[in-house]
Amino acid sequence: MQERWLSVQGIAAHLGVNRDTVCKLTERKRMPTQKVGRLRRFPAAEMDAWVKKGTAKERSTEEPHVQGYAN
């Protein structure tokens, strides 16, 4: 079976979060992603494992607030 790779909008819908949340986590290098050309792609199975592992809940107080995101 071929692994599903999702776009920013696709992974936001898959996880039930806002697109901006995905962009912020990606920009902070906290969310597993691969860059394909200029676009970000997220392996669905790896994202599910990331959420189940609890990494998505962790937050450092040292991280600055990030505004905006360039695709």
Backbone atoms as SQL, in Angstrom:
CREATE TABLE atoms (id INTEGER PRIMARY KEY, chain TEXT, resi INTEGER, resn TEXT, atom TEXT, x REAL, y REAL, z REAL);
INSERT INTO atoms VALUES
  (1, 'A', 1, 'MET', 'N', 0.838, -1.182, 0.000),
  (2, 'A', 1, 'MET', 'CA', 0.000, 0.000, 0.000),
  (3, 'A', 1, 'MET', 'C', 0.884, 1.248, 0.000),
  (4, 'A', 2, 'GLN', 'N', 0.543, 2.197, -0.805),
  (5, 'A', 2, 'GLN', 'CA', 1.320, 3.416, -0.934),
  (6, 'A', 2, 'GLN', 'C', 0.997, 4.373, 0.211),
  (7, 'A', 3, 'GLU', 'N', 2.045, 4.982, 0.785),
  (8, 'A', 3, 'GLU', 'CA', 1.869, 5.916, 1.891),
  (9, 'A', 3, 'GLU', 'C', 1.247, 7.216, 1.395),
  (10, 'A', 4, 'ARG', 'N', 0.318, 7.763, 2.171),
  (11, 'A', 4, 'ARG', 'CA', -0.335, 9.024, 1.819),
  (12, 'A', 4, 'ARG', 'C', 0.501, 10.194, 2.296),
  (13, 'A', 5, 'TRP', 'N', 0.722, 11.157, 1.422),
  (14, 'A', 5, 'TRP', 'CA', 1.408, 12.403, 1.764),
  (15, 'A', 5, 'TRP', 'C', 0.387, 13.516, 1.623),
  (16, 'A', 6, 'LEU', 'N', 0.276, 14.344, 2.645),
  (17, 'A', 6, 'LEU', 'CA', -0.732, 15.390, 2.670),
  (18, 'A', 6, 'LEU', 'C', -0.107, 16.778, 2.580),
  (19, 'A', 7, 'SER', 'N', -0.863, 17.708, 2.029),
  (20, 'A', 7, 'SER', 'CA', -0.445, 19.111, 1.955),
  (21, 'A', 7, 'SER', 'C', -0.704, 19.774, 3.309),
  (22, 'A', 8, 'VAL', 'N', -0.353, 21.047, 3.419),
  (23, 'A', 8, 'VAL', 'CA', -0.614, 21.801, 4.649),
  (24, 'A', 8, 'VAL', 'C', -2.115, 21.784, 4.946),
  (25, 'A', 9, 'GLN', 'N', -2.937, 22.058, 3.938),
  (26, 'A', 9, 'GLN', 'CA', -4.385, 22.052, 4.133),
  (27, 'A', 9, 'GLN', 'C', -4.880, 20.650, 4.470),
  (28, 'A', 10, 'GLY', 'N', -4.312, 19.647, 3.820),
  (29, 'A', 10, 'GLY', 'CA', -4.711, 18.265, 4.052),
  (30, 'A', 10, 'GLY', 'C', -4.389, 17.796, 5.462),
  (31, 'A', 11, 'ILE', 'N', -3.198, 18.118, 5.955),
  (32, 'A', 11, 'ILE', 'CA', -2.820, 17.674, 7.300),
  (33, 'A', 11, 'ILE', 'C', -3.601, 18.459, 8.351),
  (34, 'A', 12, 'ALA', 'N', -3.914, 19.720, 8.073),
  (35, 'A', 12, 'ALA', 'CA', -4.740, 20.501, 9.003),
  (36, 'A', 12, 'ALA', 'C', -6.122, 19.856, 9.139),
  (37, 'A', 13, 'ALA', 'N', -6.708, 19.470, 8.022),
  (38, 'A', 13, 'ALA', 'CA', -8.017, 18.806, 8.061),
  (39, 'A', 13, 'ALA', 'C', -7.908, 17.443, 8.740),
  (40, 'A', 14, 'HIS', 'N', -6.848, 16.701, 8.443),
  (41, 'A', 14, 'HIS', 'CA', -6.625, 15.374, 9.017),
  (42, 'A', 14, 'HIS', 'C', -6.514, 15.444, 10.539),
  (43, 'A', 15, 'LEU', 'N', -5.817, 16.465, 11.047),
  (44, 'A', 15, 'LEU', 'CA', -5.615, 16.619, 12.484),
  (45, 'A', 15, 'LEU', 'C', -6.721, 17.426, 13.164),
  (46, 'A', 16, 'GLY', 'N', -7.550, 18.084, 12.366),
  (47, 'A', 16, 'GLY', 'CA', -8.636, 18.889, 12.923),
  (48, 'A', 16, 'GLY', 'C', -8.159, 20.177, 13.561),
  (49, 'A', 17, 'VAL', 'N', -7.121, 20.775, 12.956),
  (50, 'A', 17, 'VAL', 'CA', -6.592, 22.043, 13.459),
  (51, 'A', 17, 'VAL', 'C', -6.601, 23.066, 12.336),
  (52, 'A', 18, 'ASN', 'N', -6.336, 24.291, 12.687),
  (53, 'A', 18, 'ASN', 'CA', -6.275, 25.381, 11.725),
  (54, 'A', 18, 'ASN', 'C', -4.996, 25.292, 10.893),
  (55, 'A', 19, 'ARG', 'N', -5.052, 25.743, 9.658),
  (56, 'A', 19, 'ARG', 'CA', -3.879, 25.763, 8.772),
  (57, 'A', 19, 'ARG', 'C', -2.741, 26.573, 9.391),
  (58, 'A', 20, 'ASP', 'N', -3.075, 27.671, 10.069),
  (59, 'A', 20, 'ASP', 'CA', -2.055, 28.509, 10.703),
  (60, 'A', 20, 'ASP', 'C', -1.297, 27.750, 11.790),
  (61, 'A', 21, 'THR', 'N', -1.982, 26.876, 12.498),
  (62, 'A', 21, 'THR', 'CA', -1.338, 26.061, 13.530),
  (63, 'A', 21, 'THR', 'C', -0.293, 25.148, 12.903),
  (64, 'A', 22, 'VAL', 'N', -0.647, 24.528, 11.791),
  (65, 'A', 22, 'VAL', 'CA', 0.296, 23.655, 11.082),
  (66, 'A', 22, 'VAL', 'C', 1.500, 24.461, 10.617),
  (67, 'A', 23, 'CYS', 'N', 1.262, 25.635, 10.075),
  (68, 'A', 23, 'CYS', 'CA', 2.356, 26.482, 9.591),
  (69, 'A', 23, 'CYS', 'C', 3.288, 26.892, 10.722),
  (70, 'A', 24, 'LYS', 'N', 2.724, 27.257, 11.866),
  (71, 'A', 24, 'LYS', 'CA', 3.553, 27.665, 13.004),
  (72, 'A', 24, 'LYS', 'C', 4.396, 26.506, 13.518),
  (73, 'A', 25, 'LEU', 'N', 3.783, 25.334, 13.652),
  (74, 'A', 25, 'LEU', 'CA', 4.537, 24.177, 14.135),
  (75, 'A', 25, 'LEU', 'C', 5.624, 23.771, 13.149),
  (76, 'A', 26, 'THR', 'N', 5.334, 23.870, 11.874),
  (77, 'A', 26, 'THR', 'CA', 6.325, 23.538, 10.849),
  (78, 'A', 26, 'THR', 'C', 7.475, 24.537, 10.887),
  (79, 'A', 27, 'GLU', 'N', 7.151, 25.797, 11.020),
  (80, 'A', 27, 'GLU', 'CA', 8.176, 26.845, 11.048),
  (81, 'A', 27, 'GLU', 'C', 9.085, 26.699, 12.263),
  (82, 'A', 28, 'ARG', 'N', 8.534, 26.246, 13.367),
  (83, 'A', 28, 'ARG', 'CA', 9.318, 26.037, 14.584),
  (84, 'A', 28, 'ARG', 'C', 10.071, 24.711, 14.569),
  (85, 'A', 29, 'LYS', 'N', 9.938, 23.969, 13.474),
  (86, 'A', 29, 'LYS', 'CA', 10.616, 22.682, 13.277),
  (87, 'A', 29, 'LYS', 'C', 10.204, 21.658, 14.338),
  (88, 'A', 30, 'ARG', 'N', 8.956, 21.728, 14.754),
  (89, 'A', 30, 'ARG', 'CA', 8.452, 20.794, 15.749),
  (90, 'A', 30, 'ARG', 'C', 7.594, 19.709, 15.113),
  (91, 'A', 31, 'MET', 'N', 7.132, 19.938, 13.900),
  (92, 'A', 31, 'MET', 'CA', 6.252, 18.992, 13.233),
  (93, 'A', 31, 'MET', 'C', 7.036, 18.303, 12.112),
  (94, 'A', 32, 'PRO', 'N', 6.984, 16.962, 12.054),
  (95, 'A', 32, 'PRO', 'CA', 7.713, 16.263, 10.995),
  (96, 'A', 32, 'PRO', 'C', 7.148, 16.607, 9.615),
  (97, 'A', 33, 'THR', 'N', 8.004, 16.991, 8.720),
  (98, 'A', 33, 'THR', 'CA', 7.584, 17.368, 7.372),
  (99, 'A', 33, 'THR', 'C', 8.727, 17.143, 6.389),
  (100, 'A', 34, 'GLN', 'N', 8.393, 17.076, 5.139),
  (101, 'A', 34, 'GLN', 'CA', 9.380, 16.986, 4.060),
  (102, 'A', 34, 'GLN', 'C', 9.078, 18.092, 3.068),
  (103, 'A', 35, 'LYS', 'N', 10.112, 18.695, 2.560),
  (104, 'A', 35, 'LYS', 'CA', 9.939, 19.727, 1.547),
  (105, 'A', 35, 'LYS', 'C', 10.119, 19.088, 0.179),
  (106, 'A', 36, 'VAL', 'N', 9.132, 19.272, -0.675),
  (107, 'A', 36, 'VAL', 'CA', 9.167, 18.760, -2.039),
  (108, 'A', 36, 'VAL', 'C', 9.094, 19.980, -2.951),
  (109, 'A', 37, 'GLY', 'N', 10.247, 20.371, -3.465),
  (110, 'A', 37, 'GLY', 'CA', 10.307, 21.614, -4.222),
  (111, 'A', 37, 'GLY', 'C', 10.063, 22.772, -3.267),
  (112, 'A', 38, 'ARG', 'N', 9.050, 23.577, -3.566),
  (113, 'A', 38, 'ARG', 'CA', 8.701, 24.697, -2.681),
  (114, 'A', 38, 'ARG', 'C', 7.590, 24.340, -1.705),
  (115, 'A', 39, 'LEU', 'N', 7.038, 23.142, -1.821),
  (116, 'A', 39, 'LEU', 'CA', 5.876, 22.754, -1.025),
  (117, 'A', 39, 'LEU', 'C', 6.245, 21.848, 0.137),
  (118, 'A', 40, 'ARG', 'N', 5.474, 21.911, 1.189),
  (119, 'A', 40, 'ARG', 'CA', 5.625, 21.024, 2.341),
  (120, 'A', 40, 'ARG', 'C', 4.658, 19.865, 2.188),
  (121, 'A', 41, 'ARG', 'N', 5.135, 18.676, 2.520),
  (122, 'A', 41, 'ARG', 'CA', 4.298, 17.478, 2.487),
  (123, 'A', 41, 'ARG', 'C', 4.481, 16.736, 3.800),
  (124, 'A', 42, 'PHE', 'N', 3.400, 16.141, 4.261),
  (125, 'A', 42, 'PHE', 'CA', 3.371, 15.467, 5.549),
  (126, 'A', 42, 'PHE', 'C', 2.929, 14.019, 5.353),
  (127, 'A', 43, 'PRO', 'N', 3.744, 13.045, 5.770),
  (128, 'A', 43, 'PRO', 'CA', 3.329, 11.650, 5.679),
  (129, 'A', 43, 'PRO', 'C', 2.256, 11.376, 6.737),
  (130, 'A', 44, 'ALA', 'N', 1.069, 10.960, 6.318),
  (131, 'A', 44, 'ALA', 'CA', -0.069, 10.788, 7.225),
  (132, 'A', 44, 'ALA', 'C', 0.252, 9.825, 8.364),
  (133, 'A', 45, 'ALA', 'N', 0.859, 8.684, 8.071),
  (134, 'A', 45, 'ALA', 'CA', 1.157, 7.691, 9.112),
  (135, 'A', 45, 'ALA', 'C', 2.144, 8.246, 10.138),
  (136, 'A', 46, 'GLU', 'N', 3.141, 8.981, 9.679),
  (137, 'A', 46, 'GLU', 'CA', 4.128, 9.572, 10.583),
  (138, 'A', 46, 'GLU', 'C', 3.491, 10.650, 11.458),
  (139, 'A', 47, 'MET', 'N', 2.555, 11.410, 10.895),
  (140, 'A', 47, 'MET', 'CA', 1.858, 12.434, 11.661),
  (141, 'A', 47, 'MET', 'C', 0.987, 11.804, 12.736),
  (142, 'A', 48, 'ASP', 'N', 0.309, 10.705, 12.414),
  (143, 'A', 48, 'ASP', 'CA', -0.508, 10.009, 13.416),
  (144, 'A', 48, 'ASP', 'C', 0.364, 9.509, 14.562),
  (145, 'A', 49, 'ALA', 'N', 1.526, 8.961, 14.238),
  (146, 'A', 49, 'ALA', 'CA', 2.453, 8.484, 15.267),
  (147, 'A', 49, 'ALA', 'C', 2.970, 9.650, 16.102),
  (148, 'A', 50, 'TRP', 'N', 3.235, 10.787, 15.481),
  (149, 'A', 50, 'TRP', 'CA', 3.723, 11.978, 16.169),
  (150, 'A', 50, 'TRP', 'C', 2.697, 12.454, 17.198),
  (151, 'A', 51, 'VAL', 'N', 1.420, 12.462, 16.806),
  (152, 'A', 51, 'VAL', 'CA', 0.363, 12.892, 17.714),
  (153, 'A', 51, 'VAL', 'C', 0.209, 11.887, 18.856),
  (154, 'A', 52, 'LYS', 'N', 0.191, 10.598, 18.540),
  (155, 'A', 52, 'LYS', 'CA', 0.033, 9.562, 19.564),
  (156, 'A', 52, 'LYS', 'C', 1.188, 9.557, 20.556),
  (157, 'A', 53, 'LYS', 'N', 2.379, 9.867, 20.075),
  (158, 'A', 53, 'LYS', 'CA', 3.572, 9.912, 20.922),
  (159, 'A', 53, 'LYS', 'C', 3.485, 11.041, 21.951),
  (160, 'A', 54, 'GLY', 'N', 2.700, 12.057, 21.659),
  (161, 'A', 54, 'GLY', 'CA', 2.534, 13.168, 22.581),
  (162, 'A', 54, 'GLY', 'C', 3.421, 14.347, 22.287),
  (163, 'A', 55, 'THR', 'N', 4.206, 14.272, 21.235),
  (164, 'A', 55, 'THR', 'CA', 5.117, 15.359, 20.872),
  (165, 'A', 55, 'THR', 'C', 4.341, 16.622, 20.523),
  (166, 'A', 56, 'ALA', 'N', 3.153, 16.465, 19.996),
  (167, 'A', 56, 'ALA', 'CA', 2.348, 17.616, 19.599),
  (168, 'A', 56, 'ALA', 'C', 1.945, 18.461, 20.789),
  (169, 'A', 57, 'LYS', 'N', 1.855, 17.879, 21.992),
  (170, 'A', 57, 'LYS', 'CA', 1.429, 18.597, 23.183),
  (171, 'A', 57, 'LYS', 'C', 2.536, 19.412, 23.822),
  (172, 'A', 58, 'GLU', 'N', 3.782, 19.003, 23.624),
  (173, 'A', 58, 'GLU', 'CA', 4.898, 19.671, 24.272),
  (174, 'A', 58, 'GLU', 'C', 5.055, 21.088, 23.747),
  (175, 'A', 59, 'ARG', 'N', 5.401, 21.997, 24.658),
  (176, 'A', 59, 'ARG', 'CA', 5.611, 23.374, 24.241),
  (177, 'A', 59, 'ARG', 'C', 6.685, 23.999, 25.104),
  (178, 'A', 60, 'SER', 'N', 7.643, 24.601, 24.468),
  (179, 'A', 60, 'SER', 'CA', 8.710, 25.274, 25.192),
  (180, 'A', 60, 'SER', 'C', 8.326, 26.726, 25.418),
  (181, 'A', 61, 'THR', 'N', 8.583, 27.242, 26.610),
  (182, 'A', 61, 'THR', 'CA', 8.289, 28.644, 26.895),
  (183, 'A', 61, 'THR', 'C', 9.336, 29.561, 26.289),
  (184, 'A', 62, 'GLU', 'N', 10.426, 28.981, 25.785),
  (185, 'A', 62, 'GLU', 'CA', 11.491, 29.780, 25.188),
  (186, 'A', 62, 'GLU', 'C', 11.205, 30.143, 23.746),
  (187, 'A', 63, 'GLU', 'N', 10.210, 29.497, 23.131),
  (188, 'A', 63, 'GLU', 'CA', 9.928, 29.755, 21.727),
  (189, 'A', 63, 'GLU', 'C', 9.205, 31.088, 21.561),
  (190, 'A', 64, 'PRO', 'N', 9.661, 31.904, 20.636),
  (191, 'A', 64, 'PRO', 'CA', 8.978, 33.168, 20.387),
  (192, 'A', 64, 'PRO', 'C', 7.689, 32.935, 19.617),
  (193, 'A', 65, 'HIS', 'N', 6.772, 33.868, 19.708),
  (194, 'A', 65, 'HIS', 'CA', 5.547, 33.793, 18.925),
  (195, 'A', 65, 'HIS', 'C', 5.897, 34.029, 17.457),
  (196, 'A', 66, 'VAL', 'N', 5.410, 33.159, 16.602),
  (197, 'A', 66, 'VAL', 'CA', 5.730, 33.252, 15.175),
  (198, 'A', 66, 'VAL', 'C', 4.490, 33.727, 14.447),
  (199, 'A', 67, 'GLN', 'N', 4.643, 34.778, 13.630),
  (200, 'A', 67, 'GLN', 'CA', 3.518, 35.277, 12.852),
  (201, 'A', 67, 'GLN', 'C', 3.780, 35.025, 11.384),
  (202, 'A', 68, 'GLY', 'N', 2.728, 34.605, 10.693),
  (203, 'A', 68, 'GLY', 'CA', 2.812, 34.401, 9.246),
  (204, 'A', 68, 'GLY', 'C', 3.545, 33.147, 8.874),
  (205, 'A', 69, 'TYR', 'N', 3.446, 32.793, 7.633),
  (206, 'A', 69, 'TYR', 'CA', 4.109, 31.600, 7.099),
  (207, 'A', 69, 'TYR', 'C', 4.179, 31.733, 5.600),
  (208, 'A', 70, 'ALA', 'N', 5.338, 31.501, 5.055),
  (209, 'A', 70, 'ALA', 'CA', 5.508, 31.550, 3.605),
  (210, 'A', 70, 'ALA', 'C', 5.598, 30.135, 3.071),
  (211, 'A', 71, 'ASN', 'N', 4.726, 29.772, 2.148),
  (212, 'A', 71, 'ASN', 'CA', 4.785, 28.436, 1.513),
  (213, 'A', 71, 'ASN', 'C', 5.933, 28.364, 0.574);
